[in-house]
Amino acid sequence: MKTVSEELEILINQFSKEDTTLCLENRFPYLYTKAYYFLRDGAENYSLNDALSLPDDSFSAQDIKLLNLGCQQILKGIGFNAKKPFKTIGIRGCHKLFELFHFKLKNQQATKVKDGMLDKMIFEHLMDKKEIIYYNLV
């Protein structure tokens, strides 16, 4: 059985040079690891080991379903590139996903695209204040 690091390395090795740069600039390995453990451990067990005890009671049962969908997409390398945005998690689901990973929304820009609206979101980590950019199709 592969470790989370080995699985992440296999995924990143499939990325283009551009995607590898984007994924590293946007802390994708950090999100990948958090998503992996969330899916492996489940919401309740994950919160026991989380520094902020997330997800907490502010996350509804529907939010937890959307977190699962978002985390599954992260494990497929989705979200950090406008060409491969998150899908089917909606605006609230996306915001709750990044809240789970200790980020707060700083800025959001919507652009009309063929399939709907593409949100470009800038999030800031609560502790180190570093910013990341992720995309969500709604």
N, C-alpha and C positions, 0 to 999 in steps of 0.2 A: 504494500500500500504506500502510495506517494505522500510525502509531507505537503503541507500548504505551500511551502517555499518551492518545492519541486514542481507542483502544479502551476504555480504562478510563473515560474521560469519557462515552462513549456508554452504557456499562453503568450507570454511576451515575445518569445522567440518566433512566433507566428506573425507578429505585427510588422508592418512596414517601418522603415526608419522614422518616418514622420510620426506614426502612431506611437512608436517607442518613446520618442522625445515628448510627445503630448502626455502620454501616460505617466512619465516620470515627473514632468512639470506639475501635473495635477494630482500627485500623491496617490496614483492608482494602486500601487502595491499595498499601501496602508489600508485603503478602502477594500481591496480584494481580501486582505487578511481578516478584517473585521466582518465582512460579508460571509466569508467562509465559516467563521466561528458562530455567527448568528444562525446560519442554516444548519450547521452541525449540532449546535447545542439547544436550539429553540429559544423563543423569546424569554421565557421565565428564567431558564438557566443562564442565558447570556447576561441578563440584567444583574444577576448575583455577582458576576465578575467584572461588570462595567464600572468605571470610575465614577460615573454620574448615575449609576443604577438605572440605565435606560435599556429597554423601553420601560417607562413607568405608567402610572394610571392615566396620563394624558394621551396615551396611545390606545385607540379603540381596537376592537377585534378586526374591523375593516382595515385599519392602519397596519396591523400586524400582517394581514394577508398581502397588502401592498409592499410592506418591507420584504416579505419573502420573494415576491416577484422582482423587486428592485435588486435584491441581493443575488438572485439567480442570473439576472442580466449582467451584473458586475462580474460574476464568475465567467461570463462569456466575453468579457472585454468591451462591454457597452457603456456609453455615457460620456466619456471624455472627449469624443470627437463628434462634431456636428453631423458628420455623415453616418454615424452610428449612435443616435440618441436613445435614451430610455424611451420605452413605449408602454402603454397600458397601465401606468402607475398614477397618472394624473398629476395635478399640481400639488395637492396636499400630500399625496404619497411620496412625491419627490422631496418635498420639504421635510417630511418626517424621516425619510431615509437619511438625509444629511444631518438632521438633528440627532439621530441614533449614533452617528459617527462623530458627534461633538462639533459640528459646523453650524454657523448661523448664516442666513441669507443676507448678503450685502447689496446685491443688485440683480435685477431680472429684466431681460429684454426679450420681447416676443417678436418673431418675424413670421409673416404668412408664408407658408410653403405649400406645395401640392397636396400633401396629406393632412394638413391642419395648421397648427401653430407650433413653431419651434422656439422653445424657451432656452435662452442662454443665461445661465445663472452663475453668479460669482458668490462663492461661499467663503467664509473666514473661519478658521479653526478657533475654538473658544480659548484655547490655552496659548498657542504660539502665534496666533494672529496671521498665519500664512494663508494666502488666498488660493483658491482653485476654481476652475471653470468646468461646468458640466452642462449637458444638453438633455432636454426632455421634449419629446413630441407629444402634443396634446391636441 
